[in-house]
Amino acid sequence: MPFYKVEIVKAAQKEISKLPKIYYEPVRDAVLQLAENPRSKNLKKLKGFEKTYRIRVDP
């Protein structure tokens, strides 16, 4: 299975790194999984933005 490249802007990296561990690890894992499956069922395109998506993560 091909892997994709997931790019996270520096500001998002900074915000993610500030998360408490209980949230940080599930968010990190969800983002890393996007490289394997970029069409996750938890992924939703944001209205009014081009190439911008959100992913829902439960701790």
FIZAKOL-406349 format. One record per residue (C-alpha): residue in one letter; x, y, z. Coordinates in steps of 0.25 Angstrom, whole numbers. Example, Ala and Ser with C-alpha at 12.3 -4.5 7.8 and 13.67 -1.06 7.14 Angstrom:
FIZAKOL-406349
{residuo = a	east = 49	north = -18	up = 31} $
{residuo = s	east = 55	north = -4	up = 29} $
This chain:
FIZAKOL-406349
{residuo = m	east = 0	north = 0	up = 0} $
{residuo = p	east = 6	north = 14	up = -4} $
{residuo = f	east = 8	north = 24	up = 7} $
{residuo = y	east = 5	north = 38	up = 6} $
{residuo = k	east = 12	north = 50	up = 11} $
{residuo = v	east = 5	north = 58	up = 22} $
{residuo = e	east = 10	north = 72	up = 24} $
{residuo = i	east = 6	north = 80	up = 37} $
{residuo = v	east = 9	north = 95	up = 37} $
{residuo = k	east = 18	north = 100	up = 48} $
{residuo = a	east = 7	north = 107	up = 55} $
{residuo = a	east = -1	north = 94	up = 56} $
{residuo = q	east = 11	north = 86	up = 61} $
{residuo = k	east = 13	north = 96	up = 72} $
{residuo = e	east = -1	north = 95	up = 76} $
{residuo = i	east = -1	north = 80	up = 76} $
{residuo = s	east = 11	north = 80	up = 84} $
{residuo = k	east = 5	north = 88	up = 95} $
{residuo = l	east = -7	north = 78	up = 97} $
{residuo = p	east = -7	north = 70	up = 110} $
{residuo = k	east = -2	north = 55	up = 108} $
{residuo = i	east = -16	north = 50	up = 109} $
{residuo = y	east = -20	north = 57	up = 96} $
{residuo = y	east = -6	north = 58	up = 89} $
{residuo = e	east = -4	north = 43	up = 87} $
{residuo = p	east = -18	north = 41	up = 80} $
{residuo = v	east = -16	north = 53	up = 71} $
{residuo = r	east = -2	north = 49	up = 68} $
{residuo = d	east = -6	north = 35	up = 64} $
{residuo = a	east = -18	north = 40	up = 56} $
{residuo = v	east = -9	north = 50	up = 48} $
{residuo = l	east = 1	north = 39	up = 45} $
{residuo = q	east = -10	north = 29	up = 41} $
{residuo = l	east = -14	north = 39	up = 30} $
{residuo = a	east = -1	north = 35	up = 23} $
{residuo = e	east = -6	north = 21	up = 21} $
{residuo = n	east = -21	north = 24	up = 19} $
{residuo = p	east = -23	north = 39	up = 15} $
{residuo = r	east = -38	north = 36	up = 13} $
{residuo = s	east = -41	north = 33	up = 28} $
{residuo = k	east = -56	north = 33	up = 32} $
{residuo = n	east = -53	north = 43	up = 42} $
{residuo = l	east = -48	north = 53	up = 32} $
{residuo = k	east = -57	north = 64	up = 28} $
{residuo = k	east = -54	north = 76	up = 18} $
{residuo = l	east = -56	north = 90	up = 24} $
{residuo = k	east = -65	north = 99	up = 17} $
{residuo = g	east = -59	north = 112	up = 11} $
{residuo = f	east = -45	north = 106	up = 10} $
{residuo = e	east = -38	north = 99	up = -1} $
{residuo = k	east = -30	north = 86	up = 3} $
{residuo = t	east = -33	north = 88	up = 18} $
{residuo = y	east = -39	north = 77	up = 26} $
{residuo = r	east = -42	north = 74	up = 40} $
{residuo = i	east = -41	north = 60	up = 47} $
{residuo = r	east = -49	north = 56	up = 60} $
{residuo = v	east = -41	north = 49	up = 70} $
{residuo = d	east = -46	north = 44	up = 83} $
{residuo = p	east = -36	north = 42	up = 95} $
